[in-house]
Amino acid sequence: MHTHPADPGHPAPPTLSLTRVALASGRTVDLSDLRLTPTYADMPETYPCRPVNDERIRALLHAAEHTPPAVPVHLIPPPREYPHQYAGALGPVELLPRVACVARLSSTPLNPVNDPSLYRSGLTVLWFAPTPHIPNPYNTHPTLHTLDWPTLAHDYELHPLLPPHTNGPRP
C-alpha cells in the first residue's frame, strides 16, 4: 500500500484521484469527481421552501444518475431549517445548507471474482454542507465516513481510454 509521506498511517491518493477517504469500515475509497454548487444558485423567482428544495434535490439526483459510469446515487438527507419568517403561497420558508456537494467515489470491486484491473465499485453521493469543503483523509464529512459501501455501491467494468491495439498492418 502506498502511504502518504506526511502521515504513513493514511493512504496516499492514487494518481488519478482527487483524494482518498477511509471509511469507518476500514475500506478506502477514491474521490474521483467533486462538484460544489450553491444550493440556491438557479432559484427561480420564488423563495426557499419545501417544494423548491425538493425539486432542487430531484434535479441534482437526476444529473448525478445520468453521469457515467452508471453507479448508484445516494442522498444523505440534508438538515432543513425553518427560520421564523413569513410563510408564502408554497408554505413556510425552509433553508438547506448553502452548498450542494456531489461526489463520485470508487474503490476495489465488491465481488471477489471481479478482476481489480478490470472492475471498480462505485457510488455517487449527494449531500449538503454549510461551507465548501473537500473531503480528505484527515477530515471527512461524518456521513461520508460512515457510508455502508457494500450495501450502497455496485461494481462496474472499467472501459479502456484507448482502442485496443491490432497486430495487423496499418493503413
URTACOR-V870310 format. One record per helix or strand of 2 or more residues. SS is the DSSP state (a for helix, b for strand). FROM is the first residue (numbers start at 1). TO is the last residue. If there is no record, write none. Layout:
ss=SS from=FROM to=TO
ss=SS from=FROM to=TO
This chain:
ss=b from=3 to=4
ss=b from=7 to=11
ss=b from=19 to=22
ss=b from=28 to=38
ss=a from=50 to=65
ss=b from=72 to=75
ss=b from=99 to=107
ss=b from=119 to=129
ss=a from=142 to=145
ss=a from=149 to=152
ss=b from=154 to=157
